[in-house]
Amino acid sequence: MLISLNWLKDYVDIPVDVSTLAERLTLAGNEVDGIHEQDVNFESVVVAEVKSLRPLPGSTKNQIASVTTGSAVVDVVTGAWNLGVGDRVPYAVPGSRLNDRRIETKSFLGVESAGMLCSAIELGLGEDAAGILILDQGAMLGQDLRQLYPRDTILALEIKSNRPDLLCHLGIAREVGAIFNLSLKEPKIPKARTKDAPELVRIEAPDGCRRFVGHLVAGITVAPSPPWMQARLRSAGVRPISNVVDITNYVMLEAGQPMHAFDYQKLKDGRVVVRRAREGEEIACLDGKARRLTSSDMVVADSERAQGVAGIIGGADSAVEQGTTEIFLEGATWEPRSIRRTASRLGLRTEASSRFEKGLSPALSLPAVDRAAALVAELAGGKSTKSTDVYSEPLKQPKIEVTAQRVERVLGLKIKPAEAAAILERLRFSVQHSDGALRTQPPDFRLDCTIPEDLVEEIGRVYGYDRVPSTLPGERTPVRDLYQSQDADEVAREVLAGRELDEAVSNSLVSSTGTSDIGMPAAPRSLVRIENPMAENRDALRGSLLPGLLEALALNARQDQPGARLFELGWGFWKKTTDAVDDSLLDGPYFFVCQGPVIGLILQAE
């Protein structure tokens, strides 16, 4: 996730330098993989459009590009061949500066070249030196390139899969506010007055769509988005397209809710149907590719055909284009496993699918659509006329209780209940004190907190894992006695091992027919049978340790180890009653046997 520091500062006042910010975010569990300084060192470089291309007479390596910045057309000689008529390119006018280099009008083989067309590496905007930097078509002619690429610091964060709420600038701003105890400046979202129109949407597959919010906005004008919005989208790695499409991407990067805008006039019967795709149904997608769907895929359709692969990519047939005047803004909550399965099968992972497959909260949908509708009204001149919100099972967050003792036991340090409560409140948890415990409820955008250990983790990471003292692992127990007597079996083991005997461990499951009839005098002669043995030769419980020791000594003798001296401590199993085995209580009197030396003498005698 790319986070623009300029954008982040709109929501929270950052009190530290960028390296300290990155360190504190990493210690709080939001690893910062890298910091990129987006800076430019040029002047008087503007946006131009290529009007025509022709060869430079007498040269096989250069060509003449006729470009305009909106008024006059000038000729510029260039050695790049990746240009096309209609492309918008960075143009360094005569007298401009690229780093320490001044650009002037020069003559090439008798042709005056008024300035220079620039590559990314010449502008300090990348490493590509193979051709001219091609700009977005939305870039305005004559616009200063520094407005498109303002100075900024970009943080690259590795967001964990259970925290999709952090895949946006507001999410990271909330984390920064919690870490440094700062207030959050959230954007104000005016509530549009619209007519409730449930007939706009029909959900035929509720198991795949938890919530669906839609706004119908009329009277819009599709045009390039303003420079400030384009700059923010570029800082987050998103290409600007048009004001309407850019607004949906902007809201996703701001609040974390992916959205889509349909050209409402292209929707058959003016209705959206959320359903499973028909087996073999095809859809032309926005990336120019046609994809065949299966009956397990979710789609957003009209009354006739699919108009978008739900949560992944929109369809080309209902795309917003120049001339679109009425749009349907959609913000939904899709079942994550379905989105992950479809994206994997199609081999298509988008900004939207990467968020939905992690499981977004349904509480994000409505404020995101309201925010987008307000921006459309501001930047595209539209007005919301109708809206719908299909939300059959509203989110109910669990109530979780944690005690100070539990926090101390898990973290290994004492945190005062008041401080723990303050940390949780900064993370937007509701907190109540109750009999020495904290009774909390997670905020509606968090679906990852369900048990007390989750609360302990939240307290610990904001408090600072680096502040947890180093201790030996395990629970500390006080020493009460300088000497504790050993158990009889341990004494026996020490004595016998000291007499050079080896301890044996034989199988407690034996054969009821092949086991020697040897045992203690008080032991019954019949063995306890197993009703469902796993093997035929292991169908009874041993009544004595002697047969197992005899087998072990015999095995040693066969392996040319006749002098083995063995002992075993273990259980023998005798019936306590004469009832059936499955109803009886089995008792295993604990006893010790030392037979090694005796059997050794027998073997020597043979």
C-alpha positions as CSV (number, residue, x, y, z in Angstrom):
1,M,0.0,0.0,0.0
2,L,1.4,3.4,-1.1
3,I,0.7,6.2,1.4
4,S,1.3,9.9,0.4
5,L,2.6,12.0,3.3
6,N,0.9,15.1,1.8
7,W,-2.4,13.3,1.7
8,L,-2.0,11.8,5.2
9,K,-1.4,15.3,6.7
10,D,-4.9,16.3,5.6
11,Y,-6.2,14.0,8.3
12,V,-3.7,14.1,11.1
13,D,-0.9,16.5,12.2
14,I,2.3,14.4,12.2
15,P,4.6,15.6,15.0
16,V,7.8,13.7,14.0
17,D,10.0,13.3,11.0
18,V,9.3,10.7,8.3
19,S,11.9,8.2,9.6
20,T,10.6,8.2,13.1
21,L,7.0,7.9,11.8
22,A,8.0,4.8,9.7
23,E,9.7,3.3,12.8
24,R,6.7,3.8,15.1
25,L,4.3,2.4,12.4
26,T,6.5,-0.6,12.0
27,L,6.7,-1.2,15.8
28,A,2.9,-1.0,15.9
29,G,2.6,-3.9,13.4
30,N,2.3,-1.8,10.2
31,E,5.6,-2.5,8.5
32,V,7.0,0.2,6.3
33,D,9.0,-1.5,3.5
34,G,10.4,1.7,2.0
35,I,10.4,5.5,1.9
36,H,10.5,7.2,-1.5
37,E,11.1,11.0,-1.9
38,Q,9.1,12.2,-4.8
39,D,10.8,15.4,-5.7
40,V,11.4,17.3,-9.0
41,N,14.2,19.6,-10.0
42,F,13.0,21.4,-13.1
43,E,11.3,24.6,-14.2
44,S,9.1,25.7,-17.1
45,V,8.2,22.1,-18.2
46,V,4.6,22.0,-19.4
47,V,2.1,19.6,-21.0
48,A,2.1,19.5,-24.8
49,E,0.3,17.5,-27.4
50,V,1.9,15.9,-30.4
51,K,0.1,17.2,-33.5
52,S,2.3,15.5,-36.2
53,L,5.5,13.6,-36.7
54,R,7.8,13.6,-39.7
55,P,11.4,12.4,-40.4
56,L,14.3,14.8,-39.9
57,P,15.9,15.3,-43.4
58,G,19.4,13.8,-43.5
59,S,19.0,11.7,-40.3
60,T,18.0,8.1,-39.7
61,K,17.9,8.4,-35.9
62,N,15.8,11.6,-35.3
63,Q,12.4,12.9,-36.2
64,I,10.5,16.2,-36.0
65,A,7.5,16.4,-33.6
66,S,5.1,19.3,-34.1
67,V,3.7,20.0,-30.6
68,T,1.3,22.5,-29.1
69,T,0.6,23.8,-25.6
70,G,-2.8,25.1,-26.5
71,S,-1.9,28.1,-28.7
72,A,1.0,28.0,-31.2
73,V,2.5,24.9,-32.8
74,V,6.3,24.5,-32.6
75,D,8.7,22.0,-34.0
76,V,10.9,19.9,-31.7
77,V,13.6,17.5,-32.8
78,T,13.6,14.2,-30.8
79,G,15.5,10.9,-31.0
80,A,12.6,9.1,-29.4
81,W,10.3,6.9,-31.4
82,N,7.7,5.9,-28.9
83,L,5.6,8.9,-29.7
84,G,2.2,9.0,-31.5
85,V,0.0,11.7,-32.8
86,G,-2.3,12.8,-30.0
87,D,0.0,11.8,-27.2
88,R,0.5,14.3,-24.3
89,V,4.1,14.7,-23.4
90,P,6.3,16.9,-21.1
91,Y,7.8,19.8,-23.1
92,A,10.7,21.9,-21.8
93,V,10.2,25.3,-23.5
94,P,13.2,27.4,-24.5
95,G,14.7,28.9,-21.3
96,S,13.5,26.1,-19.1
97,R,15.8,24.2,-16.6
98,L,16.3,20.5,-16.1
99,N,18.4,20.2,-12.9
100,D,21.5,22.4,-13.7
101,R,20.9,22.3,-17.5
102,R,19.3,25.1,-19.4
103,I,17.3,24.3,-22.5
104,E,17.5,26.6,-25.4
105,T,16.5,26.6,-29.1
106,K,19.1,24.6,-31.2
107,S,19.6,23.7,-34.8
108,F,19.7,20.1,-36.0
109,L,20.8,19.7,-39.7
110,G,19.3,23.1,-40.4
111,V,16.1,22.6,-38.5
112,E,15.3,24.8,-35.5
113,S,14.3,22.8,-32.4
114,A,12.4,25.0,-30.0
115,G,13.1,23.3,-26.7
116,M,13.0,19.6,-25.8
117,L,10.6,16.7,-25.2
118,C,11.6,14.9,-22.0
119,S,12.0,11.3,-20.8
120,A,11.2,10.2,-17.2
121,I,14.9,10.0,-16.3
122,E,15.6,13.5,-17.5
123,L,12.8,14.8,-15.3
124,G,13.9,12.7,-12.3
125,L,10.5,10.9,-12.3
126,G,11.8,7.4,-13.0
127,E,14.6,5.3,-14.6
128,D,13.2,5.0,-18.1
129,A,15.5,6.6,-20.6
130,A,14.3,4.6,-23.7
131,G,11.6,7.1,-24.8
132,I,9.6,10.2,-24.0
133,L,7.4,10.1,-20.9
134,I,3.8,9.7,-22.1
135,L,1.4,11.6,-19.9
136,D,-2.3,10.9,-19.2
137,Q,-4.8,12.2,-21.6
138,G,-6.4,14.1,-18.8
139,A,-3.4,16.3,-18.4
140,M,-4.4,19.9,-19.4
141,L,-2.4,21.5,-22.2
142,G,0.0,24.1,-20.9
143,Q,-0.2,22.8,-17.4
144,D,3.0,23.1,-15.3
145,L,4.3,19.6,-14.8
146,R,5.1,20.3,-11.2
147,Q,1.3,20.4,-10.5
148,L,1.1,16.8,-11.8
149,Y,4.1,15.7,-9.8
150,P,4.3,17.8,-6.6
151,R,7.0,17.2,-4.0
152,D,5.9,14.4,-1.7
153,T,7.1,11.5,0.5
154,I,5.7,8.1,-0.3
155,L,5.6,5.3,2.3
156,A,5.3,1.7,1.1
157,L,3.5,-0.3,3.8
158,E,3.1,-4.1,4.1
159,I,-0.5,-4.4,5.4
160,K,-1.4,-7.7,7.1
161,S,-4.2,-9.7,5.6
162,N,-6.5,-9.3,8.7
163,R,-6.4,-5.5,8.5
164,P,-8.0,-4.4,5.2
165,D,-9.2,-1.3,7.1
166,L,-5.6,0.0,6.8
167,L,-5.6,-0.2,3.0
168,C,-6.4,3.5,2.8
169,H,-5.1,6.9,4.0
170,L,-7.8,7.3,6.7
171,G,-6.9,3.9,8.1
172,I,-3.2,4.8,8.5
173,A,-4.2,8.3,9.8
174,R,-6.2,6.5,12.6
175,E,-3.1,4.4,13.4
176,V,-0.9,7.5,13.6
177,G,-3.5,9.3,15.8
178,A,-3.6,6.3,18.2
179,I,0.2,6.0,18.3
180,F,0.9,9.7,19.0
181,N,-2.4,10.4,20.8
182,L,-3.6,12.9,18.1
183,S,-7.0,13.9,17.0
184,L,-8.3,12.9,13.6
185,K,-9.5,15.4,11.0
186,E,-12.0,13.3,9.0
187,P,-13.6,14.8,5.9
188,K,-17.1,16.1,6.3
189,I,-19.6,14.2,4.3
190,P,-22.8,16.0,3.5
191,K,-25.9,13.8,3.5
192,A,-27.6,14.1,0.1
193,R,-31.3,14.4,0.1
194,T,-32.5,11.7,-2.2
195,K,-35.6,9.7,-2.8
196,D,-35.4,6.1,-1.5
197,A,-35.7,3.9,-4.5
198,P,-35.5,0.2,-3.6
199,E,-36.6,-0.7,-7.1
200,L,-33.1,0.3,-8.4
201,V,-31.5,-2.9,-7.1
202,R,-32.5,-6.5,-6.8
203,I,-30.3,-9.0,-5.0
204,E,-30.8,-12.6,-6.2
205,A,-27.7,-14.0,-4.5
206,P,-27.6,-12.6,-0.9
207,D,-25.0,-15.2,0.2
208,G,-22.5,-13.4,-2.0
209,C,-23.4,-9.8,-1.2
210,R,-23.8,-8.6,2.3
211,R,-24.7,-5.0,1.5
212,F,-25.4,-3.0,-1.6
213,V,-25.6,0.8,-1.6
214,G,-26.4,2.8,-4.7
215,H,-26.9,6.5,-5.7
216,L,-28.3,7.8,-8.9
217,V,-26.6,11.0,-9.9
218,A,-27.9,13.1,-12.8
219,G,-26.7,16.1,-14.7
220,I,-22.9,15.3,-14.7
221,T,-20.2,16.5,-17.1
222,V,-17.4,14.1,-17.7
223,A,-14.0,15.9,-17.9
224,P,-10.5,15.6,-16.5
225,S,-10.3,15.7,-12.7
226,P,-8.5,18.6,-11.1
227,P,-4.7,18.6,-10.8
228,W,-4.7,18.0,-7.0
229,M,-6.8,14.9,-7.4
230,Q,-4.7,13.6,-10.3
231,A,-1.5,14.2,-8.2
232,R,-2.9,12.2,-5.3
233,L,-3.9,9.3,-7.4
234,R,-0.5,9.2,-9.0
235,S,1.2,9.3,-5.6
236,A,-0.7,6.1,-4.7
237,G,0.1,4.4,-8.0
238,V,-3.3,4.9,-9.7
239,R,-3.6,6.4,-13.2
240,P,-6.1,9.3,-13.6
241,I,-8.8,8.7,-16.2
242,S,-11.7,11.1,-15.8
243,N,-13.4,13.1,-13.0
244,V,-16.1,10.4,-12.3
245,V,-13.8,7.4,-12.4
246,D,-11.1,9.3,-10.5
247,I,-13.6,10.1,-7.7
248,T,-14.4,6.4,-7.2
249,N,-10.7,5.6,-7.0
250,Y,-10.0,8.6,-4.7
251,V,-12.7,7.5,-2.2
252,M,-11.2,3.9,-2.2
253,L,-7.7,5.2,-1.4
254,E,-9.1,7.6,1.1
255,A,-11.6,5.4,3.0
256,G,-10.9,1.9,1.9
257,Q,-14.2,1.1,0.1
258,P,-13.9,0.1,-3.6
259,M,-16.6,1.6,-5.8
260,H,-17.8,1.6,-9.4
261,A,-19.7,4.0,-11.5
262,F,-22.1,2.8,-14.3
263,D,-23.5,4.8,-17.1
264,Y,-27.1,4.6,-16.0
265,Q,-28.5,5.1,-19.5
266,K,-26.7,1.9,-20.6
267,L,-28.3,-0.3,-18.0
268,K,-31.2,-2.2,-19.5
269,D,-34.5,-1.2,-17.8
270,G,-32.6,1.1,-15.4
271,R,-32.2,-1.7,-12.8
272,V,-29.2,-3.4,-11.2
273,V,-29.4,-7.1,-10.5
274,V,-26.9,-8.8,-8.2
275,R,-26.7,-12.5,-9.1
276,R,-24.5,-15.5,-9.9
277,A,-23.2,-15.5,-13.5
278,R,-24.8,-17.9,-15.9
279,E,-22.6,-20.9,-16.8
280,G,-20.5,-19.7,-19.8
281,E,-21.7,-16.1,-19.7
282,E,-19.2,-13.7,-21.2
283,I,-18.5,-10.1,-20.3
284,A,-16.3,-7.5,-22.0
285,C,-14.2,-5.9,-19.3
286,L,-12.7,-2.4,-18.9
287,D,-9.2,-3.7,-19.7
288,G,-10.4,-4.6,-23.2
289,K,-10.5,-8.4,-22.6
290,A,-13.6,-10.6,-22.8
291,R,-13.9,-13.2,-20.0
292,R,-16.0,-16.3,-19.7
293,L,-17.7,-16.8,-16.3
294,T,-19.0,-19.7,-14.3
295,S,-22.1,-20.1,-12.2
296,S,-20.0,-19.6,-9.0
297,D,-19.0,-16.1,-10.0
298,M,-20.8,-13.0,-8.7
299,V,-21.8,-10.3,-11.2
300,V,-23.5,-7.0,-11.2
301,A,-26.0,-7.1,-14.1
302,D,-28.9,-5.2,-15.6
303,S,-32.1,-7.0,-16.6
304,E,-30.4,-8.6,-19.6
305,R,-26.6,-9.3,-19.1
306,A,-23.7,-8.9,-16.8
307,Q,-22.2,-5.4,-16.5
308,G,-19.4,-6.1,-14.1
309,V,-17.6,-8.9,-12.4
310,A,-18.5,-8.2,-8.8
311,G,-15.7,-6.8,-6.6
312,I,-13.1,-7.2,-9.4
313,I,-13.6,-5.2,-12.6
314,G,-16.3,-3.3,-14.4
315,G,-17.7,-4.0,-17.8
316,A,-17.0,-2.0,-20.9
317,D,-20.6,-1.9,-22.1
318,S,-21.7,0.4,-19.2
319,A,-18.4,2.3,-18.8
320,V,-18.5,6.1,-18.0
321,E,-17.3,8.0,-21.1
322,Q,-17.4,11.5,-22.6
323,G,-21.0,12.4,-23.1
324,T,-22.3,10.4,-20.0
325,T,-24.8,12.5,-18.1
326,E,-26.3,10.2,-15.5
327,I,-24.4,7.6,-13.4
328,F,-25.2,4.9,-10.9
329,L,-22.6,5.0,-8.0
330,E,-22.3,1.5,-6.4
331,G,-20.6,0.6,-3.1
332,A,-21.1,-3.0,-2.0
333,T,-19.7,-5.6,0.5
334,W,-18.9,-8.8,-1.2
335,E,-18.3,-12.3,0.3
336,P,-14.5,-12.5,0.4
337,R,-14.1,-16.2,-0.5
338,S,-16.2,-15.8,-3.6
339,I,-14.1,-12.8,-4.8
340,R,-10.8,-14.6,-4.1
341,R,-12.0,-17.7,-5.9
342,T,-13.1,-15.7,-9.0
343,A,-10.0,-13.5,-9.1
344,S,-7.8,-16.5,-8.9
345,R,-9.6,-18.4,-11.6
346,L,-9.6,-15.4,-13.9
347,G,-6.0,-14.6,-13.1
348,L,-7.0,-11.0,-12.5
349,R,-6.1,-9.2,-9.2
350,T,-7.2,-5.6,-9.0
351,E,-7.1,-2.9,-6.3
352,A,-10.8,-3.7,-5.6
353,S,-10.4,-7.5,-5.4
354,S,-7.3,-7.2,-3.1
355,R,-9.5,-5.4,-0.6
356,F,-12.7,-7.4,-0.9
357,E,-10.9,-10.8,-0.6
358,K,-9.6,-9.8,2.8
359,G,-13.1,-9.1,4.2
360,L,-14.3,-5.5,4.3
361,S,-16.8,-4.2,6.9
362,P,-20.2,-3.5,5.5
363,A,-20.2,-0.3,7.5
364,L,-17.9,1.3,4.9
365,S,-20.3,1.2,2.0
366,L,-22.8,4.0,2.8
367,P,-20.4,6.7,3.9
368,A,-18.2,6.0,0.9
369,V,-21.0,6.4,-1.6
370,D,-22.2,9.6,0.2
371,R,-18.6,10.9,-0.1
372,A,-18.3,10.0,-3.7
373,A,-21.7,11.6,-4.5
374,A,-20.6,14.8,-2.8
375,L,-17.4,14.9,-4.8
376,V,-19.3,14.2,-8.1
377,A,-21.5,17.2,-7.2
378,E,-18.5,19.4,-6.6
379,L,-16.3,18.3,-9.5
380,A,-18.7,17.0,-12.2
381,G,-21.8,19.2,-11.5
382,G,-24.1,16.3,-10.7
383,K,-27.0,15.9,-8.3
384,S,-28.1,12.8,-6.4
385,T,-31.7,12.0,-7.2
386,K,-32.4,8.5,-6.0
387,S,-30.7,6.1,-3.6
388,T,-31.0,2.6,-2.2
389,D,-29.4,0.6,0.6
390,V,-30.0,-3.2,0.7
391,Y,-28.7,-4.3,4.1
392,S,-30.7,-7.3,5.4
393,E,-28.4,-8.3,8.3
394,P,-26.7,-5.2,9.9
395,L,-23.3,-5.7,11.5
396,K,-23.3,-6.6,15.2
397,Q,-19.9,-6.2,16.8
398,P,-19.0,-8.6,19.7
399,K,-18.6,-7.4,23.2
400,I,-15.2,-8.4,24.6
401,E,-14.0,-8.3,28.2
402,V,-10.4,-8.3,29.3
403,T,-8.9,-7.9,32.8
404,A,-5.6,-6.2,33.9
405,Q,-4.3,-9.6,35.1
406,R,-4.8,-11.1,31.6
407,V,-3.1,-8.2,30.0
408,E,-0.1,-8.6,32.4
409,R,0.0,-12.4,31.9
410,V,0.1,-12.1,28.1
411,L,2.3,-9.1,27.6
412,G,4.6,-9.7,30.6
413,L,4.2,-6.2,32.1
414,K,1.7,-4.2,34.1
415,I,-0.4,-1.6,32.2
416,K,-2.8,0.5,34.3
417,P,-6.4,-0.1,33.4
418,A,-6.9,3.6,32.7
419,E,-4.0,3.6,30.3
420,A,-5.2,0.5,28.5
421,A,-8.7,2.0,28.2
422,A,-7.2,5.2,26.8
423,I,-5.3,3.2,24.1
424,L,-8.4,1.3,23.1
425,E,-10.5,4.5,22.9
426,R,-7.8,6.1,20.7
427,L,-8.3,3.0,18.4
428,R,-12.1,3.8,18.3
429,F,-13.1,1.0,20.7
430,S,-16.0,1.8,23.0
431,V,-14.8,1.0,26.6
432,Q,-16.6,0.6,29.9
433,H,-15.0,-0.2,33.3
434,S,-16.7,-3.1,35.1
435,D,-15.4,-4.8,38.3
436,G,-11.7,-4.4,37.5
437,A,-12.2,-5.4,33.8
438,L,-12.6,-3.5,30.6
439,R,-15.8,-4.3,28.6
440,T,-15.2,-3.2,25.0
441,Q,-16.8,-3.2,21.6
442,P,-14.7,-2.8,18.4
443,P,-15.4,0.0,15.9
444,D,-17.6,-0.9,13.0
445,F,-14.6,-0.9,10.5
446,R,-12.7,-3.6,12.5
447,L,-13.7,-7.2,11.9
448,D,-10.5,-8.8,13.3
449,C,-11.2,-8.4,17.0
450,T,-13.3,-11.1,18.6
451,I,-11.4,-12.5,21.7
452,P,-9.6,-10.9,24.7
453,E,-6.2,-11.7,23.2
454,D,-7.0,-9.4,20.3
455,L,-7.5,-6.6,22.8
456,V,-4.2,-7.4,24.5
457,E,-2.5,-7.3,21.1
458,E,-4.1,-3.8,20.4
459,I,-3.0,-2.5,23.8
460,G,0.5,-3.9,23.4
461,R,1.3,-2.7,19.9
462,V,0.2,0.9,20.6
463,Y,1.8,0.9,24.1
464,G,5.0,-0.2,22.3
465,Y,6.4,-3.7,22.1
466,D,9.9,-2.0,22.4
467,R,8.9,-1.0,26.0
468,V,8.2,-4.6,27.1
469,P,11.1,-5.7,29.4
470,S,13.2,-8.7,28.4
471,T,12.5,-11.7,30.7
472,L,13.2,-15.4,30.7
473,P,10.4,-17.4,29.1
474,G,7.9,-19.3,31.2
475,E,5.9,-18.5,34.3
476,R,7.9,-17.6,37.4
477,T,7.1,-19.7,40.5
478,P,8.5,-18.8,43.9
479,V,10.8,-21.3,45.7
480,R,9.1,-22.5,48.9
481,D,11.3,-25.5,50.0
482,L,15.1,-25.8,49.7
483,Y,14.6,-29.6,49.4
484,Q,11.8,-31.5,47.9
485,S,11.7,-35.3,48.3
486,Q,11.8,-37.3,45.1
487,D,9.1,-39.8,44.0
488,A,9.8,-43.5,44.6
489,D,10.0,-44.3,40.9
490,E,12.6,-41.6,40.3
491,V,14.7,-43.0,43.2
492,A,14.4,-46.4,41.7
493,R,15.5,-45.2,38.3
494,E,18.5,-43.5,39.8
495,V,19.5,-46.6,41.8
496,L,19.1,-49.0,39.0
497,A,20.8,-46.8,36.4
498,G,23.6,-46.5,38.9
499,R,23.9,-50.3,39.0
500,E,24.4,-50.2,35.2
501,L,21.0,-51.4,34.2
502,D,19.2,-49.9,31.1
503,E,15.6,-48.8,31.3
504,A,13.3,-50.5,28.8
505,V,9.9,-49.3,27.5
506,S,7.7,-52.1,26.2
507,N,4.3,-52.0,24.5
508,S,1.3,-52.0,26.8
509,L,-0.7,-53.7,24.0
510,V,0.1,-57.4,23.7
511,S,-1.2,-60.5,22.0
512,S,-3.9,-62.4,23.9
513,T,-2.6,-65.8,22.6
514,G,1.1,-65.3,22.0
515,T,2.1,-63.7,25.3
516,S,3.9,-65.7,27.9
517,D,1.8,-66.7,30.9
518,I,4.1,-65.1,33.4
519,G,3.1,-62.5,35.9
520,M,2.9,-61.3,39.5
521,P,1.5,-63.9,41.9
522,A,-1.6,-61.8,42.6
523,A,-2.3,-61.1,39.0
524,P,-5.2,-62.9,37.2
525,R,-4.2,-65.2,34.4
526,S,-6.6,-63.9,31.8
527,L,-5.7,-60.7,30.0
528,V,-8.1,-57.8,29.4
529,R,-9.2,-58.0,25.8
530,I,-9.7,-55.0,23.5
531,E,-13.0,-55.0,21.7
532,N,-11.8,-53.3,18.5
533,P,-8.0,-53.8,18.2
534,M,-6.0,-52.0,15.6
535,A,-3.8,-55.1,15.0
536,E,-4.4,-58.8,15.6
537,N,-1.2,-59.2,17.7
538,R,-2.2,-56.2,19.8
539,D,-5.6,-57.3,21.0
540,A,-5.1,-57.2,24.8
541,L,-3.7,-55.1,27.6
542,R,-0.6,-56.5,29.4
543,G,-1.0,-57.9,32.9
544,S,2.7,-57.9,33.6
545,L,5.9,-56.3,32.5
546,L,7.8,-59.6,32.5
547,P,6.8,-60.8,29.0
548,G,7.8,-57.5,27.4
549,L,11.2,-57.6,29.2
550,L,11.7,-61.3,28.1
551,E,11.0,-60.3,24.5
552,A,13.5,-57.4,24.8
553,L,16.2,-59.7,26.2
554,A,15.5,-62.3,23.5
555,L,15.9,-59.7,20.8
556,N,19.2,-58.6,22.3
557,A,20.4,-62.1,22.4
558,R,19.5,-62.6,18.7
559,Q,21.5,-59.5,18.0
560,D,24.6,-60.9,19.7
561,Q,24.0,-58.8,22.8
562,P,23.5,-61.5,25.5
563,G,24.6,-59.5,28.4
564,A,21.8,-56.9,28.4
565,R,20.6,-55.8,31.8
566,L,17.1,-54.3,31.7
567,F,14.5,-52.9,34.0
568,E,11.1,-51.3,33.4
569,L,8.7,-49.2,35.4
570,G,5.1,-49.2,34.1
571,W,1.5,-50.2,34.4
572,G,-0.1,-53.7,34.3
573,F,-3.8,-53.9,33.7
574,W,-6.1,-56.2,35.7
575,K,-9.9,-56.3,35.9
576,K,-11.4,-55.0,39.0
577,T,-14.8,-56.8,38.4
578,T,-15.9,-59.9,36.5
579,D,-18.2,-57.8,34.2
580,A,-17.8,-57.4,30.5
581,V,-14.7,-55.4,29.4
582,D,-16.6,-52.4,28.0
583,D,-18.5,-52.0,31.4
584,S,-15.6,-52.7,33.7
585,L,-13.2,-50.4,35.4
586,L,-9.6,-51.3,34.5
587,D,-7.0,-50.8,37.2
588,G,-3.3,-50.6,36.5
589,P,-1.4,-51.2,39.7
590,Y,1.9,-49.4,39.5
591,F,4.8,-51.8,40.1
592,F,8.5,-52.1,39.4
593,V,10.2,-55.1,37.9
594,C,14.0,-55.8,37.7
595,Q,14.6,-59.0,35.7
596,G,17.7,-58.2,33.7
597,P,20.3,-60.0,35.7
598,V,18.1,-63.1,36.2
599,I,17.3,-63.5,32.5
600,G,20.9,-62.9,31.8
601,L,21.9,-65.9,33.9
602,I,19.4,-68.1,32.1
603,L,20.7,-67.0,28.7
604,Q,24.3,-67.7,29.8
605,A,23.2,-71.1,31.1
606,E,21.7,-72.1,27.7
